Amino acid sequence: MMVKRAGNKLFKALPIAAAVFSACASGAKVDVYPSVGFRATHTDNVELANSSKESATIGSLYAALRATVDGNEGALSLNYRGTRAMYSHDSDRNSYYNSLQFSANKRFGQSGFAMNAEAKVDNVARSRRRDANDDILTGDTVTNRNASTNLSYSNGGRGYLSFGANAGASIRDASDDQGNSYGYRAGVSLGQGSRVTNYIWSTNYNFQKDDARGGSRNNQSHRVNGNLAIAQMYGFAPTVNYNWEKYEEKGFDDGEDRDRTFGRVGPGLRYYIDRKSFVELNYNFVVEGEGNDSWGGKVDLNPSRNTKIKGSYSKRVFGNSYDVLIQHKSKRMTNTVRYSEELTSFERDFFVEDEIIEDYSLRKVLDWTSSLKMKRSSVSLSLTSTRRERNDSDGQTLNDDTYGATLSYTRSLTRTTQFSSSFRYNKYQFDDSDQQKQNDYYRRFELSLSHSFLQSLSLRYGYQFSDRSSNEDDFGYEENRAYINLNKSF
């Protein structure tokens, strides 16, 4: 109980302390946008049942605050909303929900020190396998809280040596206690300074530790990586790359700790297209851990100010590792493609019932976002694919896969009236220890109109259809809902 109270105090104190800190900066620009509102929602399937549907009307009272502070070498962003939901069919379901997005950062003059803090409160599905719907009105959700703070130092790369260091802490807190933990991290980075122009070098060390709250489990990781290369305007240059990492899992009931270690080093050849763009081919020798010597490569291209292409392939402790970033911006359109792979633990947002949440799992994420802005309308498309590789209690590897697509369209019909529509599709595929796969398909379609009155009063009404199908017979459902929302801003 004391641990939970301490966590709650941190979440309450963190935004207040950072807001006061940033607002006190001389010359700060402060913008505050409070609002209140009421939303009435009628649904024909409030329990999301496969059969015997029950309709209900849900009344939602909410208060919201959006604020930004831009001061002397500091900034703050706060977006909070509290909602009281009341159900016509069952007053026992009446609940209060919070959502929060908070970030703050502050530089301390010319000292090189900086501090930042972040906090997030949202509602996530209790179990993605049971029902991935995270809607607070009809879904089976839990409150998920995360907060972190970090202190960093950088000498700005002046002189012959670039030096940076950071240390931070975090806390995870879920209302069902799954994944509750404290986190600690630290890092040091070294490299060439601005006065060094004929070669490039870097060395980085990062440490991360996560401690379970209310249990003995804890994980920690160490990673050292770096490179050495000749800097050229054009042509070929030799390079050397190295990487060493260790992941440890401790505190098991049987007393047997687990660890995985991997180290590699090898030469490479880099070709500079220009000062800021290159391609590299390297060969890596395994010096610690399992695996064979292998080829690797890097690409870093900057063909224009609005286009960036970065990618790499190498071996890591979990095997083949890929990393890709493609960005292109024009006056009206923005496209971003990202692919990353990382080991994580204590992650609550993708929890399933049979998961050992304290164990490391490998998350592979591919995202493509595209947006087009026109004079009176905008279109956005988001495609995502996530694979999570985890082990069950017997050490068997299980894969949880998610595929998603979201298409949104918004158009201003008049100066005060806006039309919006969206379609979202998600597929979830879960493995289990009996080699059975569960396949779930979610579809959601929404239409809405919003009207603004007197710049501070707005009315929005709309229709939403949701559907879930599954190879598990009892998991499918359909829901139709209509809503009207009145909002007053100050």
N, C-alpha and C positions, 0 to 999 in steps of 0.2 A: 504493500500500500504506500509506503514511503517513497519507493521508486517511482510509482505512477504519479504521486503528488509532485515530486521533483520535476518529472517530465512536463506536467501540465504547467508548472510555474515557469519553466523555460520558454514554453510556447507563448505564454502570456507576456513575459517580460521582454523577449527578444524584439518584437516590433516596436514596443514603446520606447525601449532604450535607444534603438537605432534611429527612430523618428526624432527624438529629442536631440540626439547627437548631430544629425544632419541639419535639422532646422535651426540649430544654434550657429551654424556656419554663417559668417558675415556675407551679406549679399545674396542670401538664399532666395530663390524663387519658389514659392509654395502655391500649388494648385490643389484644391480640395473639392470633390464632387460627391456629396452625399445624395442618397435617394431612398425612397420607400415605395412600396407597391403591393398590389394584391393580384393574385392569379387564380382563376377558377378553371379547373380541368375536369372534364367528364370522360371517363374511360368505360369501355364495355367489358374489360377483363382486368380488374384491379389486382387479382391474385396471379395473373399470368398463368392460368390453368389450361391444361390440355383439353379439358371438357368441363361441363358445369360452370360456365363463365358467370361471373358476378360483376355487375356494373356499379359504379360509384362516382360521386363527385368529390373532388379534392380541392379544398381551399388552402391557398398558400399566402401567408403574410411574410414580407421580407423587408429587411433594411440593408442597405449597401453603402459602402464607402470606397471611393477611388481617390487616391492622392499621389502626387508626385512632388518631390523636393529636389531642386537642382541648385546646389550651393557652391561655396568655395571649395573646389576639389572634392566634392562629395555629391552623391545622388541617392535618392530613395524612391521606391515604387511600392505602392500598397493597393491591393484590390481585395476587399473583404465583402462577404455576403452571408447574412444569417437568415434562415428560412424556417418558419413554423408551418408544418403541414398538418391539416386536419381532415379526417376521412369521414364521409357520411355514413358508411356501412359499418364502421368499427372504430370507436373512439380510442380503443387500446392501441391502435396503430399510430395515433398522433405523435409526432416526433419533431425535434428541432435539429436542423442541419447547419453546419458551418462550412464555408469554403474560403480559402485564403491563398493569395499569391503575394509574397513579400520579398523584396531584395533591397539591399543597401550597401553602398561602398564609400570609402573615405580614404583619401591620400593625405599624408601628414607632411605637407610642405615639400621641401627639397631633401628630406631625410631618406627617401627611398622606401619608407614603410607605407603599407596600405592595409586596410582591413575591410572585409566584406562579410555580410550575413545574409542568409536566405531562410525562408520558412514557407511551408506549403501544407495546407489542409484540404483534403478532398475525400470523396467517397468512392470506394472501389468495390468490385464484386467480391462477395465472401469467398466464393470458389468459382473460378472460370470454367471448370468442368461442369459444375451443377447449373450455373446460369451466369453468363458473362455480361448480362445487362447491368450497367452501373447507374441507371436512372434512379434518383433518390426517391421518387414518388411510388414506383412499382417494383423496382429491383430489390434483391436481397443484398444489401451493401453493408460495409463497415467503414468507420471513419479512419482515415490513414493520415498521420501527421509526421512531417519530416522537418527538421531544422538543422542548420549548420552554420558555423562561423570559421573564418580563416584569417590569419595574420601572415603577411608576406613582406619580403624585402627584395629590392633589386637595385643594383648600382647603375642601372641604365645602360650598361654596356660601354661605359666610357673607359678610355685608356686601352690597355692591352688585354684586360681580362673582364669578361662578363660574369657576374655572380648573382645568383638568386636563391632564395630560400623561402619556405612556407611551412606553417604548422596550423592544424585545425582540428575541430571536433564536430561531431554530429550526433543526432539522436533520432531514432525511429520509434514511433508509437502508434500501434493499431488498436482499435477498440476490442478486437478479439484476441489480443496479445500475441498474434502470430507475427514473427519477425521483429519483435521489440528488441532493440539493441542500442548500444553506444558505439560510436566509431571514432577512431583517432587516426590522423594521417600527418605525414611530414615529408618534405622533399628538399633536395638541393640540386642546383643546376650550375654548371660551369661551362664556359666557352670562350671563344676569341672575342676581344673587344673591338670597338669601332676603328682603332688605330692599326689593326691587323688586316691587311688586304690581300695577302698572297696565299693564305691557306685558311681552312675552316676546321674547327674541332669542337666537340661538345661531349660532356659527361653528365648524366642525370641519374639521380637516385631517388626512388619513391618508396615510402613505407605506408602500409595501411593495416589497421587492426580493428576488428569488430568483436565486441563482447555481448553475448546474450544477456538480456536483463531477466533476472529470475531463474537463471540456469548456469551451468558450468561451461557450455560450449563457447569457444572463441576461435577466430580465424585471423591469420595475419599473412601479409605478403611483402616481399622485398623484390625490387626490380632495379637493375643497373643497365643502362644502355648508352651508347654514344657512337661517334664516328670521327674520322679524320680524313680530310680531302684537300687537294690543291684547288685553290680558287682561280678560275680563268674566265675570260670574256667569251671565248669560243674554243671548241676543240676538246680533246680527250684529257682526262686527268685521273690518276690512281686514287683509290679510296680504301679505307679499312673500317669495317663495322663490327660492333660487338653487342651482345645482349645476354644478360643473366637474370634469371627470375626464380623465386622460390615461393610456393604457396603451402601454408601449414594449416591443418585443422586439428584442434585440440579440445580436451574436455569431454571425451566420450566416456560413457558409463563403464565400458570394458577396459578403460585405461590405455588403449592402443591409439596413439596419435598417428595422423597421416600427413605426409608431405610429398610434394612434387617439385623437382628441381630440374632446370634446363639451362644450359649455357652454350653459346655459339660465338664464333669469331671467324672473320674471313676477309680476303681482299676483294676489291671490286674495281670496275672501270666505269667512269662517269663521262658522258659526252654533254658539253655545254652548248645548247643552241644559242643562248645569249646569257647575259649575266644572271638573269632570274629564272631561266628555264633549263632543265637538264633531264636526261634519262640515264639510268644506271643499271648495270648488270653486275651481280656479285656472287661469290661462291662461299658458303659457310661450312666450317668444320665444327661438328658437335664436340664440345669439350667436357660437358657434364650432362647426365640424364640420358633418356632413351631417344632414339631417332638416328637417321642416317644423314651424312653430309649431303647438302643440297644446294641448288641454285636459288637465288633470290633477285629481287629487282625493285627499283623505285622510279617513279615518274613525277616530275614537278614542272608543269607547263603553265605559263602565263601569256597566252597569245595576245591578250588585250587587257585594258583596265577592267573590263566587265566580265572577263572569262577566266576561270581558274580550274585546272585539272591536276589532281594529286592522287597518287595511288602507290601501294607497296604490296609486296608478297615476301613472306619469310616463314621460318619455322619458329614456333613458340612452344611453351610447355604443354599446350593442348593439341599441338600438331600444326597443320597448315594454317597460316594466318594471312588474311587479306584486309586491306583498308583502302577505301575509295572515297574521294570527294570531287564532285563536278558541280560548278556553279556558273551560271550565266545570267546576266541582268541586262535588260534593255529598258527603254523608256516606259513601255507598257507591260512587259512580261518578265517574270522571274522564274528560273528553273534551278532546282537543287536536287542532286542525287547523292546519297550517302550510304556507305556500307561499312559496318564496323563489327568487330568480334572482341568480346571481353568476358573474363571470369567475374561473376558476382555472387554475393551471398546475402541472406536476410532480406531478399527483395519481396515485398508484399503485394505489388500490383499485378502479379501474374500467378497468384497462389492457387494450387489445387489440393484436394484432400489428402492424397497419399504422399505429398511432398515432404522431404526433410529440408525445411526452409533454411536451416543453418549451414547446410552443405554448399560448397561451390557448385555453380552451374555455368555452362558456357552459353552466352547469349549472342546470337548472330542476327543483326538487324539491317535490313535494306529499306530505305525510304526514298521516295521520289515525290517532290512537291512542285506544283506548277501553278502560277497565278497570272491572270491577264486582267488588266484594268483598262476600261474604256471610259468614255466621257460620262456616261450615265449608268454603266453597269460593270459588273466584275464577275469573273469565273475563276474557280479554283479547283484543282484536282490533286488528290493525295493518294498515293499507292504505297503500301507497306507490307513487308514480309518479315516475320520474326520466328526464329527457331531457337528453342531452349533445350539444351542437352543436359540431362541431370541423371543421377543414379538413384535407384531405389535402395531399400534396406539390405538387399542381397548383392548390391554392387552392379546390378544390371542397368545398362544405359537406356533411358527413355527419352523420347523426343516429344516436345509440345510445340506445335506449329500454329502460327496465326497469319492469315492473309487478309488484307483489308483494302477497300477502295472507297473514297468519299468524293462526291462531285457536288459542288455548291454553285448557285447562280443568284446574284442579287442585282436588282434594277430599280433605279429611282424613277417612279412614274410621274411624280410631280415634286415640287420643292418640299412637300411635307408628307408624301406617301411613298413607301418603299415596298417592293415585292421581293420575297425570298423563297427559294426552293432548294432542297438538298436530297441526295440519295446516298445511303451508306450501306455497304455490303461487307460482311466479315465471315470468314471461315476459320473454325478452330478444329484442330485435330490433335487428339491426346492418345498417347500410348499408356498401357498399364502393364503390370508385371505378368499378366496371363497372355501377353502378345495380342491383346484385343485393341482395336482402335475405335475411339469415339469421334464421330464427325458431326459438327454442329454448324449450321448456316444461319446467319442473322441478316435481316434486311430491314431498313428503316427509310421511309419516304415522308417528307414534310413540306407543306406549303404554308406560307404566312404572309400577312399584310400588316404593316405598321403605319400609324398616323401620328404626326407630331402637332401639338397645339401649344401656342404661346411659348414655345421654346423650352418649356419646363414640364409639360404634361404630354404623355404619349400613350397610345392605345395600340395593342398588338393582338391579333387573333389569328388562329391557324388550325390546321388539321395534320395529324400524324398517324401513320400506319406502321406497325411493327410486326415482324413475323420471325419465328424461329422454327427450323426443321432440324431433325436429328435422327441418327440411326438408333438412338435410344427412344423407345416408343412413347414414354411418358414425358419427354422433355420438350416436345413441340408446343407452340402456342401462337395465337394471333391476337393483336390488340389494335383497336381503333380509339383514338382520342381526339377531342376538340378542346380548345382552350381560348381564353381571353385574358389579357394581362393589362393592367392599368399601372403606369409608373409615373411618379412625381419626383423630379429632381430639384435640387436647391442650389 
